[in-house]
Amino acid sequence: IQLRHRQRGCNRFVVQDGASEVVVQYTCPGNGYGRTSIRRESRSLVQISSSGIANGAPFSVEAEARHSGGC
């Protein structure tokens, strides 16, 4: 959920917790904040979006995760 903030001690707030989407907003004292959305589009496709401020600079991440079969 905290893609650019790996330290412990961040405060998280669940904005939305639905069957196909979860949105979490968080603040990390002394290092900024962020908001991450994970949306399930199908059994094999997930969209991930995260943005905020880390180390004094803005960030924005868009990613897609797919399950393509067993290992």
N, C-alpha and C positions, 0 to 999 in steps of 0.2 A: 504494500500500500504506500509506503514512503520510498519512492523510487530514488530521490536525490538526497534524502536525509536518513543516513544509516545509523545515526547515534540513538542511544536510548534516552528516555526522559521526555519525549515529545508527547503532547496532549492531543488525543484524537477525539473526533466527534463524528458519529455516523449520521450522515445527512439523509441517506436513503438506503434501505435494506429490503429490496424486493426479490422476487423469484428470478428475474433475469438481469437485474442491475444492482450494484452496490456503489455508493458514493461516500467517501470518507474525506473529511477536512481535518487538517492537523497543523499545529504550531510547534516549533522547536525553539525553545528559549535560546537566544543568542545566535540562531542560525536560519531564521526565516520560517516559512510556512508552505503548505501545499494542499492541493485538492486532487484526489484520484478517483476516477470512475472506471469500473470494470463491468462491461456489458456482455452478456452471453447472447449471441445471435442464433446459435444452433448448438447441437450436441458436440460439434467439432470446431466451432469458431467463437473466439472471444475478442472483443475490442477493449483496449486499455488506453486511457487518456489521463495525463497528469500534468499539472502546471503549478507554478508558484515562484517563490524566491528562495534561493539557496546560496549561502556564502555571499550575500549582497547582490546577486545577479539573478535575473529572471530565467526560468526554464520552462520548456514545454516539450512533452513527450507524447507521441502517438504510436501505438504498436498494435499488432494483430497476432494472435496466437491460434495456431491450428493443430488439431490432433490428426495425424495422417496414418496412424496404424500402430501396431505393436512394435516393440524394439526387436 
